[in-house]
Amino acid sequence: MSKKSPRFIFVVSTAGSIMNQVLEIASIREVIHSVVADQQCPAIEKARKHGIPVTVFDVATNDEFCDELCKYMDRHDIDYVLSFYTNFYTGKIREKFKDRIINFHPSLLPAFKGMDGFGDGIAYQTKIIGTTVELIKDVMDEGKVVMQSACAVDPGQAKETMRHRIFVQQCKTLIQVVQWIKEDRLTVHGNNVSIKGAFYQDIEFSPSLESKEAINLEIPGPASHASITGLKALA
């Protein structure tokens, strides 16, 4: 009997721009069971346009939301969360789904934690910016690092252009990490996350990209495609 393909959900609170972009790719859509939101937000309509079912748990507290999410994941046999949730998950759900809630942060953690990792890095005048994919642990933005990407800050580029570079990196790393999970290559030993057979030859992505869909992904920037929506509210 063939092994069951892992089942993912997006958990969203905001614009859903990264989710919207990667849902253009068939191999991502085919493993996404649904999208769960904690409030009415632009991500909901974007998910529906891709034909992805949406559930909203519009409850009063984070504890209530996490309780409902936990029951939902059990009921629908969900394996992994792709998280764009602005609150922090309760201890109950973090323990029950340990190493299966994946967060995408726009900085090289542990630097520049919090809601605006990119903006904080730019304001600090750091010379390198980047992204982190982490498995959520006990403290927000202090999870187990799966993958990171980096790029030099170019003082000649507009802030919007640099933010778009980070957006592209976040899309590519999401696509790549989903592929590694589908191939059963991601393993966790304590706080160490490893990818079987990964290589480290790309100064921008560590581990290096392998997914052809991630490598070939092209997303027009704000200067060349002004009709892209949500570039200033990426999440």
C-alpha positions in Angstrom: 0.0 0.0 0.0 1.4 3.4 -0.9 2.0 5.9 1.8 -0.6 8.6 2.3 0.3 12.0 0.9 0.6 14.6 3.7 -2.4 16.9 4.1 -1.8 20.6 4.7 -3.9 23.6 5.7 -3.1 27.3 5.6 -3.9 29.1 8.8 -4.2 32.8 8.0 -5.1 36.2 9.6 -4.2 38.8 7.0 -3.7 39.4 3.2 -2.6 36.0 2.2 -0.3 37.2 -0.5 2.2 34.3 -0.2 -0.6 31.8 0.0 -2.2 33.3 -3.1 1.0 33.1 -5.1 1.9 29.5 -4.3 -1.6 28.3 -4.9 -1.0 29.1 -8.6 1.1 25.9 -8.6 -0.7 22.6 -9.0 1.6 20.6 -6.8 0.8 22.9 -3.9 -3.0 23.0 -4.5 -3.2 19.2 -4.6 -1.9 18.9 -1.0 -3.9 21.8 0.5 -7.0 20.5 2.2 -8.4 23.9 3.2 -7.7 27.4 4.6 -8.6 28.3 8.2 -8.9 31.9 9.3 -9.4 33.5 12.7 -11.2 36.5 11.3 -12.5 38.0 8.1 -9.5 38.9 6.0 -8.4 39.3 2.3 -6.9 35.8 2.3 -10.3 34.3 2.4 -11.4 35.5 -1.0 -8.1 34.7 -2.5 -8.3 31.1 -1.3 -11.8 30.8 -2.7 -10.7 32.0 -6.1 -8.3 29.0 -6.2 -11.2 26.7 -5.3 -9.8 26.0 -1.8 -12.4 25.5 1.0 -12.3 28.1 3.7 -13.4 27.9 7.4 -13.5 30.9 9.7 -13.4 30.5 13.4 -14.4 34.0 14.4 -14.2 33.5 18.1 -13.4 35.9 21.0 -10.0 34.6 22.1 -6.8 32.9 20.9 -7.5 30.0 23.2 -10.9 29.5 21.7 -9.5 29.7 18.2 -6.7 27.2 18.9 -9.2 24.8 20.5 -11.4 24.9 17.4 -8.4 24.5 15.2 -7.1 21.5 17.1 -10.5 19.8 16.8 -10.7 20.7 13.1 -7.2 19.2 12.4 -8.2 16.0 14.2 -11.5 15.8 12.3 -10.0 16.2 8.9 -6.8 14.3 9.5 -4.5 17.2 8.9 -0.8 16.6 9.0 0.8 20.1 8.7 -0.1 23.7 9.1 1.4 26.4 6.8 1.1 29.3 9.3 0.4 32.9 8.5 -1.4 33.4 11.8 -0.7 36.7 13.7 -1.2 35.3 17.2 0.8 32.6 18.9 -0.6 29.1 19.2 -1.5 27.7 22.7 0.6 25.1 24.4 -2.1 22.5 23.8 -1.9 22.7 20.0 1.8 23.2 20.0 2.3 20.0 21.9 -0.3 18.0 20.0 1.1 19.0 16.6 4.7 19.3 17.6 7.0 19.9 14.7 4.1 20.2 12.3 3.2 23.9 12.5 5.4 25.7 10.0 5.9 29.4 10.2 7.4 31.7 7.5 9.1 34.8 8.9 10.6 37.7 6.8 14.0 37.9 8.6 17.0 35.8 9.4 15.9 34.6 12.8 16.8 35.0 15.6 17.3 38.5 14.3 14.3 40.8 14.0 11.5 38.8 15.5 8.0 40.1 15.6 5.4 41.5 13.3 7.7 43.5 11.0 10.9 41.5 10.7 11.7 43.0 7.3 11.0 46.6 8.3 12.9 46.2 11.5 15.9 44.8 9.6 15.9 47.7 7.2 15.5 50.3 9.9 18.5 48.8 11.8 20.6 49.3 8.6 21.5 45.6 8.5 23.5 44.6 5.4 21.9 41.2 4.9 18.1 40.5 4.9 16.4 37.3 4.4 13.7 34.8 5.5 13.3 31.8 7.9 11.1 28.7 7.7 10.7 27.4 11.3 8.8 24.7 13.1 7.0 26.5 15.9 8.2 25.7 19.4 7.6 27.4 22.7 8.2 31.0 22.0 7.1 33.1 19.0 9.8 33.4 16.4 12.1 31.0 18.3 11.3 27.8 16.6 13.4 25.0 15.0 15.0 26.4 11.8 14.2 24.3 8.7 15.5 26.6 5.9 16.7 30.2 5.5 17.4 32.5 2.6 19.4 35.7 2.4 20.2 38.6 0.1 22.4 41.7 0.4 20.7 45.0 1.1 21.3 47.2 -2.0 21.2 50.9 -1.0 20.3 51.7 -4.5 17.1 49.7 -4.5 13.7 51.0 -3.2 12.4 49.5 0.0 9.4 48.1 -2.0 11.8 46.3 -4.4 13.8 44.8 -1.5 10.5 43.7 0.2 9.5 42.0 -3.1 12.8 40.1 -3.1 11.9 38.8 0.3 8.4 37.9 -0.8 9.8 35.8 -3.7 12.2 34.1 -1.3 9.3 33.2 1.0 7.2 31.8 -1.8 10.2 29.7 -3.0 11.0 28.3 0.4 7.4 27.4 1.0 7.3 25.4 -2.2 10.6 23.7 -1.4 9.7 22.7 2.1 6.4 21.3 1.1 8.2 19.1 -1.5 10.7 17.9 1.1 7.8 16.9 3.4 6.0 15.2 0.6 9.2 13.2 -0.1 9.5 12.3 3.6 12.9 13.9 3.8 12.4 16.3 6.7 13.5 14.9 10.1 13.7 16.4 13.5 16.1 15.4 16.3 15.6 17.7 19.3 16.1 21.2 18.0 17.9 20.1 14.9 16.0 19.9 11.6 17.7 18.1 8.7 16.8 17.4 5.1 17.9 14.0 3.8 20.1 14.4 0.7 20.1 18.2 0.9 23.0 20.2 -0.5 24.5 23.6 0.4 25.8 25.2 -2.8 23.6 28.2 -3.0 24.6 31.3 -1.1 20.9 32.6 -1.2 19.1 29.5 0.0 20.2 27.1 2.8 19.6 24.2 2.2 19.7 24.8 -1.6 16.6 24.8 -3.7 15.8 21.6 -5.5 12.2 22.0 -6.6 12.0 23.0 -10.2 8.8 24.9 -9.5 10.6 26.9 -6.8 13.7 27.5 -8.9 11.7 28.6 -12.0 9.2 30.7 -10.1 9.2 34.3 -11.5 7.1 36.9 -9.9 7.1 40.4 -11.5 8.2 43.1 -9.1 6.3 46.3 -8.2 8.1 48.4 -10.8 7.3 46.1 -13.7 3.8 44.9 -12.8 1.9 47.6 -10.8 -1.3 45.5 -10.9 0.0 43.0 -8.4 -2.2 43.4 -5.3 -1.1 43.2 -1.8 2.7 43.8 -2.2 2.6 46.4 0.6 0.8 44.0 2.9 2.5 40.7 2.4 1.9 38.0 4.9 
